[in-house]
C-alpha cells in the first residue's frame, strides 16, 4: 500500500503540468435524462482542471467522439460506460481512462479516473475513485475501495519464481520499486479491474502473473 501511494505521488509530480495534479475533492454532476452517463462524469471531473491540462484536451476529444490518428486515440463507449484518450505530450504518451459501476445500494455509483504515462520507459499510473450520490448530484473523492491494496508480490507466480526473483521484489527501492508496482487497467467490458507489472522486463516474464480486482457491488477484492 505504501509503495503504491509513493508511486502515485511521484507520477503526479513528474507529469505536472501535463495532468491535473490537485485532484478535485468534489465534482457537481449535471446531466439530462434519467441518470448521468460516463460523459457527464468526465465533464464534471475534467472541467475543473486548467485550460492547458491534458484532461481538458481529453474532454474536448470525448465531446467529438471516437477517433484514431497516429499516436492519438479516443474511445467513447457510452453503452459500456467507458472513455479513453491517449496522446503524446512533450514526447511522452499520456492516457486517461474513465469508467463507472452501479452500486448495489441503487443510490450510488463508483467512478474511476485512471491517469497513465510511460515517461521513464515503463508504465506508471495514478488511479482515483469518486463515489457519486444520486440524491446530492455530487461525486466525491474517496480512498481506493480495495479490500486490500495489491502489491508487487501479487504479480509474481510464486509457484514458479526462484528465490532470486523473490529477493529482487522484496529488496527493490527507489526507481527499481517503481518498475515492479501494480499498474491498473479499467474495464471497458465486464466489471473487474486488472493490473500488471509496470515494467514487463523487471523480472523474467515466465514468473509474472496478471492480477484482478473483483467488483462486489460496492468495492473490490483481489482474486486469489
Residue pairs with C-beta under 8 A, 6 or more apart in sequence:
1 149
1 151
3 151
3 152
3 177
3 181
4 149
4 150
4 151
4 181
4 182
6 177
7 124
7 177
7 178
7 181
7 198
8 125
8 126
8 127
10 124
10 178
11 115
11 117
11 124
11 125
11 126
12 19
12 21
12 126
13 21
14 119
14 120
14 124
15 21
15 92
15 94
15 115
15 117
15 119
17 50
17 52
17 53
18 53
18 54
18 89
18 90
18 92
18 94
18 117
19 53
19 54
19 55
19 94
19 96
19 115
19 126
20 46
20 48
20 49
20 50
20 53
20 54
20 55
23 113
23 128
23 141
24 45
24 48
24 141
25 140
25 141
26 138
26 139
26 140
26 141
27 41
27 44
27 45
27 48
27 130
27 138
27 139
28 44
28 137
28 138
29 36
29 40
29 41
29 44
29 132
29 137
29 138
29 139
30 40
30 43
30 44
30 137
31 37
31 40
35 134
36 109
36 132
37 78
37 81
38 77
38 78
38 81
38 82
38 83
38 98
38 99
38 100
39 62
39 63
39 76
39 78
39 83
41 98
41 100
41 111
41 130
41 132
41 139
42 58
42 59
42 62
42 83
42 98
43 59
43 62
44 139
45 55
45 98
45 111
45 113
45 130
45 139
46 53
46 55
46 56
46 58
46 59
46 62
47 56
47 59
49 55
49 56
50 56
54 87
54 89
54 94
54 96
54 115
55 96
57 85
57 87
58 74
58 83
58 85
58 96
61 67
61 72
61 74
61 85
61 87
62 74
62 76
62 83
62 85
64 74
65 74
65 76
66 74
66 75
66 76
67 73
67 74
68 74
71 86
71 87
71 88
71 93
72 86
72 87
72 88
73 84
73 85
73 86
73 87
74 84
74 85
75 82
75 83
75 84
75 85
75 188
76 83
77 83
77 188
80 99
80 188
80 189
81 99
81 100
82 97
82 98
82 99
82 186
82 187
82 188
83 96
83 97
83 98
83 99
84 95
84 96
84 97
84 98
84 188
85 95
85 96
85 97
86 93
86 94
86 95
86 96
87 93
87 94
88 94
92 117
92 118
92 119
93 117
93 118
94 115
94 116
94 117
95 114
95 115
95 116
95 117
96 113
96 114
96 115
96 116
97 114
97 116
97 185
97 186
98 111
98 112
98 113
98 114
98 186
99 111
99 112
99 186
99 187
99 188
100 109
100 110
100 111
100 112
100 132
101 109
101 110
101 191
101 215
102 109
103 109
103 110
103 217
103 218
104 217
104 218
105 218
107 133
107 134
107 135
108 131
108 132
108 133
108 134
109 131
109 132
109 134
109 139
110 129
110 130
110 131
110 132
110 145
110 218
111 129
111 130
111 131
111 132
111 139
112 127
112 128
112 129
112 130
112 186
112 193
113 127
113 128
113 129
113 130
114 125
114 126
114 127
114 128
114 184
114 185
114 186
115 125
115 126
115 127
115 128
116 123
116 124
116 125
116 126
116 183
117 123
117 124
117 125
118 124
120 175
120 178
121 199
122 178
122 179
122 198
122 199
122 202
123 183
123 196
123 198
123 199
124 178
124 181
124 183
124 198
125 183
125 184
127 144
127 184
128 141
129 141
129 142
129 143
129 144
129 145
130 139
130 140
130 141
130 142
131 139
131 140
131 142
132 138
132 139
132 140
133 139
133 140
145 218
145 219
145 220
146 213
146 219
146 220
146 221
146 222
147 219
147 220
147 221
147 222
148 221
148 222
150 182
150 195
150 211
150 213
150 222
151 182
152 169
152 172
152 177
152 180
152 181
152 182
152 197
153 166
153 169
153 170
154 182
154 195
154 211
154 222
155 180
155 182
155 195
155 196
155 197
155 208
155 209
155 210
155 211
156 165
156 166
156 169
156 203
156 207
156 208
156 209
157 206
157 207
157 208
157 209
158 166
160 206
160 207
161 203
161 207
162 207
165 203
165 204
165 207
168 180
168 202
168 203
169 180
169 203
172 179
172 180
176 202
178 198
179 197
179 198
179 199
179 202
180 197
180 198
180 199
180 202
180 203
181 197
181 198
182 195
182 196
182 197
182 198
182 211
183 195
183 196
183 197
183 198
184 193
184 194
184 195
184 213
185 193
185 194
185 195
185 196
186 193
187 193
187 194
191 215
192 212
192 213
192 214
192 215
192 220
192 223
193 212
193 213
193 215
193 220
194 210
194 211
194 212
194 213
195 210
195 211
195 212
195 213
196 208
196 210
196 211
197 203
197 208
200 208
211 222
211 223
212 222
212 223
213 220
213 221
213 222
213 223
214 220
214 221
214 222
214 223
